[in-house]
Amino acid sequence: MKDISKAELVTYVVLCAVAAAVIIPSWKLGLEEKGELGPGFLPFVSSLCVLVAGILAVILNLIKKQKGVLSAEAEKIDRKGWLRVLGIMINFALWPILAGWIGYIITSFLVSLGIAKSIGYQGLRGPIVLSISVAFCIWLIFGFMFQLDLPAGFSF
């Protein structure tokens, strides 16, 4: 097993431990209060997702080790890679700034489109479908299911 696989395994185990450590305090904060989400709901769900994903990653890493499949070497980052990272960071920085101005749903669409183009999606059809899906899912989960007041901006 190469060193990168050992580092991956250690990272997954540490993430699982941190997630497990956050689950109990977030449960104690309360998941629901009088028909509304409690303060512990988001940390609980997030930690649970990280814990499940971490456990699956550990299992998959151990299966790869038994089969003799080694992790790929880390790709050296060049100018194009740094520009991609910068594009993603700029899009995430713009998200809260634009949300109050043009609304959360439109901002989610634009930021998703920007990130899709930054990471290298070709053409427009795929990134636009992805961005519409992300914006719709955000509205469905937060605006409809959780009934949160998302910033509407001037567009609504």
C-alpha positions as CSV (number, residue, x, y, z in Angstrom):
1,M,0.0,0.0,0.0
2,K,1.4,3.4,-1.0
3,D,1.7,6.3,1.5
4,I,-1.1,8.2,-0.1
5,S,-3.5,5.3,0.8
6,K,-2.3,5.4,4.4
7,A,-2.9,9.1,4.5
8,E,-6.3,8.7,3.0
9,L,-7.2,6.1,5.6
10,V,-6.0,8.3,8.5
11,T,-7.9,11.2,7.1
12,Y,-11.1,9.2,6.9
13,V,-10.7,7.8,10.4
14,V,-10.1,11.3,11.8
15,L,-13.2,12.7,10.0
16,C,-15.3,9.8,11.4
17,A,-14.0,10.5,14.9
18,V,-14.8,14.2,14.7
19,A,-18.2,13.6,13.2
20,A,-19.0,11.0,16.0
21,A,-17.8,13.5,18.6
22,V,-20.2,16.2,17.3
23,I,-23.3,13.9,17.0
24,I,-24.0,13.6,20.7
25,P,-23.7,17.3,21.7
26,S,-25.9,18.3,18.7
27,W,-28.5,15.7,19.7
28,K,-28.5,17.2,23.2
29,L,-29.1,20.7,21.7
30,G,-32.3,19.4,20.3
31,L,-33.4,18.4,16.8
32,E,-36.9,19.9,17.0
33,E,-38.6,22.7,19.0
34,K,-42.3,23.3,18.9
35,G,-42.8,22.2,15.3
36,E,-39.6,23.9,14.1
37,L,-36.0,22.8,13.6
38,G,-33.9,22.9,16.7
39,P,-30.4,24.3,16.9
40,G,-28.9,20.8,16.9
41,F,-30.6,19.6,13.7
42,L,-28.1,20.9,11.1
43,P,-24.9,19.9,13.0
44,F,-26.5,16.5,13.7
45,V,-27.4,15.8,10.1
46,S,-24.1,17.1,8.8
47,S,-22.1,15.0,11.2
48,L,-24.2,12.0,10.4
49,C,-23.5,12.5,6.7
50,V,-19.8,12.9,7.3
51,L,-19.8,9.8,9.6
52,V,-21.5,7.6,7.0
53,A,-19.4,8.9,4.1
54,G,-16.2,8.4,6.2
55,I,-17.1,4.9,7.2
56,L,-17.9,4.0,3.5
57,A,-14.6,5.6,2.4
58,V,-12.7,3.5,5.0
59,I,-14.4,0.3,3.8
60,L,-13.7,1.1,0.2
61,N,-10.1,2.0,1.0
62,L,-9.6,-1.4,2.8
63,I,-11.3,-3.2,-0.1
64,K,-8.9,-1.5,-2.6
65,K,-6.0,-2.5,-0.4
66,Q,-7.0,-6.2,-0.4
67,K,-7.5,-6.1,-4.2
68,G,-4.1,-4.4,-4.7
69,V,-5.6,-1.3,-6.2
70,L,-3.4,1.7,-5.3
71,S,-4.5,5.3,-5.1
72,A,-3.5,7.5,-8.0
73,E,-0.6,9.8,-7.6
74,A,-1.6,13.4,-6.7
75,E,-1.8,15.6,-9.7
76,K,0.6,18.5,-9.8
77,I,-1.3,21.8,-9.9
78,D,-0.5,24.1,-12.7
79,R,-1.7,27.5,-13.7
80,K,-5.0,26.1,-15.0
81,G,-5.5,24.3,-11.8
82,W,-5.0,27.4,-9.7
83,L,-7.4,29.3,-11.9
84,R,-10.0,26.6,-11.3
85,V,-9.5,26.8,-7.6
86,L,-9.7,30.6,-7.7
87,G,-12.9,30.5,-9.8
88,I,-14.5,28.1,-7.3
89,M,-13.5,30.3,-4.4
90,I,-14.8,33.5,-6.1
91,N,-18.1,31.8,-6.8
92,F,-18.5,30.7,-3.2
93,A,-17.6,34.2,-2.0
94,L,-20.2,35.8,-4.3
95,W,-23.0,33.5,-3.1
96,P,-23.8,35.4,0.2
97,I,-23.1,38.8,-1.5
98,L,-25.5,38.2,-4.4
99,A,-28.2,36.4,-2.4
100,G,-29.5,39.5,-0.7
101,W,-29.3,41.5,-3.9
102,I,-30.8,39.2,-6.6
103,G,-32.3,36.5,-4.4
104,Y,-31.2,33.1,-3.2
105,I,-32.6,30.9,-5.9
106,I,-31.2,33.0,-8.8
107,T,-27.8,33.3,-7.0
108,S,-27.8,29.5,-6.4
109,F,-28.3,29.0,-10.2
110,L,-25.6,31.5,-11.1
111,V,-23.0,30.2,-8.6
112,S,-23.7,26.6,-9.5
113,L,-23.2,27.5,-13.2
114,G,-20.0,29.4,-12.4
115,I,-18.6,26.5,-10.4
116,A,-19.6,24.0,-13.1
117,K,-17.7,26.0,-15.7
118,S,-14.8,26.5,-13.3
119,I,-14.3,22.8,-12.8
120,G,-14.3,22.2,-16.5
121,Y,-17.8,21.2,-17.7
122,Q,-17.9,21.6,-21.4
123,G,-20.7,23.3,-23.3
124,L,-23.8,25.0,-21.8
125,R,-26.5,22.4,-21.7
126,G,-25.0,20.2,-19.0
127,P,-24.0,23.0,-16.6
128,I,-27.4,24.8,-17.1
129,V,-29.3,21.6,-16.3
130,L,-27.0,21.0,-13.3
131,S,-27.5,24.6,-12.1
132,I,-31.3,24.5,-12.5
133,S,-31.3,21.2,-10.5
134,V,-29.2,22.7,-7.7
135,A,-31.4,25.8,-7.5
136,F,-34.6,23.7,-7.5
137,C,-33.3,21.3,-4.9
138,I,-32.2,24.3,-2.6
139,W,-35.7,25.8,-3.0
140,L,-37.4,22.4,-2.4
141,I,-35.4,21.6,0.7
142,F,-35.0,25.0,2.4
143,G,-37.9,27.0,1.0
144,F,-40.6,24.4,0.7
145,M,-39.8,21.5,3.2
146,F,-38.1,23.6,6.0
147,Q,-40.2,26.7,5.1
148,L,-37.3,29.0,5.6
149,D,-37.5,32.6,4.4
150,L,-34.9,32.6,1.6
151,P,-33.7,36.1,0.6
152,A,-35.8,37.1,-2.4
153,G,-33.8,40.1,-3.6
154,F,-35.4,42.5,-6.1
155,S,-36.4,39.8,-8.5
156,F,-39.5,38.5,-6.6
